[in-house]
């Protein structure tokens, strides 16, 4: 059989909870549900960093943020950030596949610096340079080095060019295609989305979103949501659900193309998101950077992960906890491409799980966001904010919504010490001194983060955090 093709969907801000196949009772995701029902769904998939750029770097390189040195979302509208090659010599999936004689392409979001250029190893590029903008307004894209101006819906255009890529694949090559949708990213308000999509949810009750009660650390960027009205909330719920369905409809176009052109039988389809998202869960909107201190709530971390392939066990649900590092390793393993033996990779291949096989698996996961680090076992989550807190400890079995911080509880001090030692050992292995989140003094943006990070170690406290 010919070498497997790969379509990797990497959506922005799509929380695992916002999918029918993950138990949401109102959002309409028939295509993703079908891919899950005919493929494998991972019930407990996590991002290592709950914000865009480092999460993407982790999935595309298999390396931690503290190995790569990207610790926050990159504000590419600023030339010194947008024109820099933040990944440097770190090898991405595009290069791995290109070196294995694949035809490679990106249609959609990159967000790792130099978004106006094709990623190294990509043969085809339709991208979003600078700030990605809104969803249905005029925008200047980049297509294989040339400006492309359009006011059409971004999800439609990204899909149009993904299909164009598929039409260009040489007959003698397999392909690797990364599709990056942004519809589930802000702005969330329904007025920024397709009215046909928003009409689907005007009467929805949003039963899977908890009542909004502001978190004491709330910092909802771009919203006046410290004290939202019920209408504010509904308008944003409608927009977010509409965005999910818009993405699902466009995935259907890709699946249809593969089926109509007899490519589906030999193509691995993977759907995931860079990180999770809260739409009022925990009392804030957004992800890890929507509170001060930054947060590592599961709602910010959990992502959908669906793997559809004729070699997988149809309808199988994997309960083991996996991360983007594992997905990176598993994808290369599944197509027989070896890892770079000069690198130390944090992930493990779960490829043998895809057929339903049970294997020994460590359910412990790790995460970071700048100088915040996290370890999550089956029962406990410890969050350490260097150098001196505040820290979190949650018993996830007794307190799955992470409401009761046990860090000051004397009965948990031995456990906290053990978990912290395990966390420190992990990042000694998977970080470099010059790129470690603990050592990097600034996050990569030109706004309040810069001032916040400059004075962080001298003025630790909630007002500066």
ZIHU-V954337 format. One record per backbone hydrogen bond with DSSP energy under -0.5 kcal/mol. CO is the residue of the C=O (numbers start at 1). NH is the residue of the N-H. E is the energy in kcal/mol with one decimal. If there is no record, write none. Layout:
co=CO nh=NH e=E
co=CO nh=NH e=E
//
This chain:
co=5 nh=268 e=-2.9
co=6 nh=177 e=-2.6
co=7 nh=9 e=-0.6
co=7 nh=270 e=-2.7
co=8 nh=10 e=-0.6
co=8 nh=179 e=-2.5
co=9 nh=272 e=-1.9
co=11 nh=13 e=-0.5
co=11 nh=274 e=-2.4
co=13 nh=15 e=-0.9
co=14 nh=304 e=-0.6
co=15 nh=18 e=-1.4
co=17 nh=19 e=-0.9
co=19 nh=22 e=-1.0
co=19 nh=24 e=-2.3
co=20 nh=23 e=-2.0
co=27 nh=29 e=-0.8
co=29 nh=33 e=-2.6
co=30 nh=34 e=-2.1
co=31 nh=35 e=-2.4
co=32 nh=36 e=-2.3
co=33 nh=37 e=-2.5
co=34 nh=38 e=-1.9
co=35 nh=39 e=-0.6
co=36 nh=315 e=-0.6
co=39 nh=315 e=-1.4
co=39 nh=316 e=-0.9
co=40 nh=307 e=-2.9
co=41 nh=43 e=-0.7
co=41 nh=318 e=-2.4
co=42 nh=45 e=-0.5
co=44 nh=322 e=-2.0
co=45 nh=303 e=-2.3
co=46 nh=324 e=-0.9
co=48 nh=368 e=-2.1
co=49 nh=51 e=-1.8
co=50 nh=288 e=-1.9
co=51 nh=55 e=-1.6
co=52 nh=56 e=-2.3
co=53 nh=57 e=-2.4
co=54 nh=58 e=-2.3
co=55 nh=59 e=-1.9
co=56 nh=60 e=-2.6
co=57 nh=61 e=-1.9
co=57 nh=63 e=-0.5
co=58 nh=62 e=-1.9
co=60 nh=93 e=-1.3
co=62 nh=346 e=-0.9
co=64 nh=67 e=-1.3
co=64 nh=68 e=-2.2
co=65 nh=69 e=-3.5
co=65 nh=70 e=-0.6
co=66 nh=432 e=-2.1
co=69 nh=71 e=-0.6
co=73 nh=75 e=-0.6
co=74 nh=76 e=-1.9
co=75 nh=78 e=-1.8
co=78 nh=81 e=-1.3
co=78 nh=82 e=-3.6
co=79 nh=83 e=-2.5
co=81 nh=84 e=-0.9
co=82 nh=114 e=-2.7
co=84 nh=86 e=-1.2
co=85 nh=88 e=-0.7
co=87 nh=90 e=-2.4
co=92 nh=96 e=-2.3
co=93 nh=97 e=-2.8
co=94 nh=98 e=-2.5
co=95 nh=99 e=-2.6
co=96 nh=100 e=-0.9
co=97 nh=102 e=-2.4
co=98 nh=101 e=-1.7
co=102 nh=104 e=-0.5
co=103 nh=176 e=-2.5
co=104 nh=123 e=-1.7
co=104 nh=124 e=-1.3
co=105 nh=178 e=-2.6
co=106 nh=126 e=-2.5
co=107 nh=180 e=-2.4
co=108 nh=128 e=-0.6
co=112 nh=86 e=-0.8
co=114 nh=117 e=-1.9
co=119 nh=122 e=-2.5
co=124 nh=106 e=-2.0
co=125 nh=144 e=-2.6
co=126 nh=108 e=-3.2
co=127 nh=129 e=-0.6
co=127 nh=142 e=-2.0
co=135 nh=154 e=-2.2
co=139 nh=141 e=-0.8
co=139 nh=150 e=-2.1
co=141 nh=148 e=-2.0
co=142 nh=127 e=-2.9
co=142 nh=144 e=-0.5
co=143 nh=146 e=-1.7
co=146 nh=143 e=-3.4
co=148 nh=141 e=-3.3
co=150 nh=139 e=-2.1
co=153 nh=157 e=-2.3
co=154 nh=158 e=-2.9
co=155 nh=159 e=-2.0
co=156 nh=160 e=-3.0
co=157 nh=161 e=-2.3
co=158 nh=162 e=-1.6
co=159 nh=163 e=-2.5
co=160 nh=164 e=-2.0
co=161 nh=165 e=-2.2
co=162 nh=166 e=-2.1
co=163 nh=167 e=-2.1
co=164 nh=168 e=-1.0
co=165 nh=168 e=-1.1
co=165 nh=169 e=-0.7
co=166 nh=169 e=-0.7
co=170 nh=173 e=-1.7
co=174 nh=103 e=-2.8
co=175 nh=6 e=-2.5
co=176 nh=105 e=-2.1
co=177 nh=8 e=-3.1
co=177 nh=179 e=-0.5
co=178 nh=107 e=-2.5
co=178 nh=180 e=-0.5
co=179 nh=10 e=-2.9
co=179 nh=181 e=-0.7
co=180 nh=109 e=-1.7
co=181 nh=12 e=-1.6
co=182 nh=185 e=-2.3
co=189 nh=192 e=-2.1
co=190 nh=193 e=-1.7
co=194 nh=197 e=-0.7
co=194 nh=198 e=-2.5
co=195 nh=199 e=-2.0
co=197 nh=200 e=-1.2
co=198 nh=201 e=-1.7
co=199 nh=202 e=-0.7
co=201 nh=204 e=-1.2
co=206 nh=209 e=-1.6
co=208 nh=210 e=-0.5
co=215 nh=218 e=-1.9
co=217 nh=292 e=-2.1
co=219 nh=221 e=-1.3
co=220 nh=223 e=-1.8
co=225 nh=228 e=-0.7
co=229 nh=233 e=-2.1
co=230 nh=234 e=-2.4
co=231 nh=235 e=-2.7
co=232 nh=236 e=-1.6
co=233 nh=237 e=-2.7
co=234 nh=238 e=-2.9
co=235 nh=190 e=-1.3
co=235 nh=239 e=-1.5
co=236 nh=240 e=-2.3
co=237 nh=241 e=-2.6
co=238 nh=242 e=-2.4
co=239 nh=243 e=-2.0
co=240 nh=244 e=-1.9
co=241 nh=245 e=-2.1
co=242 nh=246 e=-2.4
co=243 nh=247 e=-2.3
co=244 nh=248 e=-2.3
co=245 nh=249 e=-2.7
co=246 nh=250 e=-1.6
co=247 nh=251 e=-2.4
co=248 nh=252 e=-1.9
co=249 nh=253 e=-0.9
co=250 nh=254 e=-1.4
co=251 nh=255 e=-2.6
co=252 nh=256 e=-2.8
co=253 nh=257 e=-2.0
co=254 nh=258 e=-2.4
co=255 nh=259 e=-2.4
co=256 nh=260 e=-3.0
co=257 nh=261 e=-1.7
co=258 nh=263 e=-3.3
co=258 nh=264 e=-1.3
co=259 nh=262 e=-1.4
co=263 nh=266 e=-1.1
co=264 nh=267 e=-1.6
co=266 nh=5 e=-2.8
co=267 nh=269 e=-0.5
co=268 nh=7 e=-2.9
co=268 nh=270 e=-0.5
co=269 nh=308 e=-3.3
co=270 nh=9 e=-3.3
co=271 nh=306 e=-2.3
co=272 nh=11 e=-2.4
co=278 nh=286 e=-2.7
co=280 nh=283 e=-2.4
co=281 nh=284 e=-1.1
co=283 nh=215 e=-2.1
co=284 nh=280 e=-1.8
co=286 nh=278 e=-3.2
co=287 nh=290 e=-1.6
co=288 nh=295 e=-2.0
co=290 nh=219 e=-2.6
co=297 nh=300 e=-1.1
co=297 nh=301 e=-1.2
co=298 nh=302 e=-3.3
co=299 nh=277 e=-1.0
co=300 nh=276 e=-2.4
co=301 nh=47 e=-2.2
co=302 nh=16 e=-1.4
co=303 nh=45 e=-0.6
co=304 nh=273 e=-0.6
co=305 nh=42 e=-2.8
co=306 nh=271 e=-2.5
co=306 nh=308 e=-0.5
co=307 nh=40 e=-2.8
co=307 nh=309 e=-0.5
co=308 nh=269 e=-2.9
co=309 nh=312 e=-2.0
co=312 nh=314 e=-0.8
co=313 nh=316 e=-1.9
co=316 nh=41 e=-2.4
co=316 nh=318 e=-0.5
co=317 nh=319 e=-0.6
co=318 nh=43 e=-2.5
co=318 nh=44 e=-0.6
co=320 nh=44 e=-0.5
co=322 nh=46 e=-2.4
co=323 nh=327 e=-1.9
co=324 nh=328 e=-2.3
co=325 nh=329 e=-2.0
co=326 nh=330 e=-2.7
co=327 nh=331 e=-2.4
co=328 nh=332 e=-1.8
co=329 nh=333 e=-2.2
co=330 nh=334 e=-2.7
co=331 nh=335 e=-1.3
co=332 nh=336 e=-0.6
co=332 nh=337 e=-2.8
co=333 nh=336 e=-0.9
co=336 nh=338 e=-0.6
co=340 nh=343 e=-1.5
co=343 nh=345 e=-0.6
co=350 nh=353 e=-1.8
co=350 nh=354 e=-0.7
co=351 nh=354 e=-1.0
co=352 nh=355 e=-0.8
co=352 nh=357 e=-1.0
co=353 nh=356 e=-2.5
co=354 nh=313 e=-2.9
co=357 nh=359 e=-0.5
co=361 nh=363 e=-0.7
co=365 nh=376 e=-2.9
co=367 nh=374 e=-2.9
co=369 nh=372 e=-1.3
co=371 nh=386 e=-2.6
co=372 nh=369 e=-2.3
co=373 nh=384 e=-3.2
co=374 nh=367 e=-2.0
co=375 nh=382 e=-2.7
co=376 nh=365 e=-2.5
co=379 nh=396 e=-3.3
co=379 nh=397 e=-0.7
co=380 nh=377 e=-2.9
co=381 nh=394 e=-2.4
co=382 nh=375 e=-2.2
co=383 nh=385 e=-0.5
co=383 nh=392 e=-2.3
co=384 nh=373 e=-2.8
co=384 nh=386 e=-0.7
co=385 nh=389 e=-3.4
co=392 nh=383 e=-2.6
co=393 nh=406 e=-3.1
co=394 nh=381 e=-2.0
co=394 nh=396 e=-0.9
co=395 nh=399 e=-2.4
co=399 nh=402 e=-2.0
co=403 nh=405 e=-0.6
co=404 nh=406 e=-0.6
co=406 nh=409 e=-1.8
co=408 nh=410 e=-0.5
co=409 nh=412 e=-2.0
co=410 nh=413 e=-1.5
co=412 nh=416 e=-2.6
co=413 nh=417 e=-2.3
co=414 nh=418 e=-2.2
co=415 nh=419 e=-2.7
co=416 nh=420 e=-2.5
co=417 nh=421 e=-2.0
co=418 nh=422 e=-2.1
co=419 nh=423 e=-2.4
co=420 nh=424 e=-2.6
co=421 nh=425 e=-2.2
co=422 nh=426 e=-1.9
co=423 nh=427 e=-2.0
co=424 nh=428 e=-1.4
co=425 nh=429 e=-1.2
co=426 nh=429 e=-0.6
co=426 nh=430 e=-2.3
co=432 nh=435 e=-1.2
co=432 nh=436 e=-1.5
co=436 nh=440 e=-1.9
co=443 nh=445 e=-1.5
co=444 nh=75 e=-1.3
co=447 nh=450 e=-1.3
co=447 nh=451 e=-0.9
co=448 nh=452 e=-2.6
co=449 nh=453 e=-3.4
co=450 nh=454 e=-2.5
co=451 nh=455 e=-1.7
co=453 nh=456 e=-0.9
co=455 nh=459 e=-2.5
co=461 nh=465 e=-2.5
//
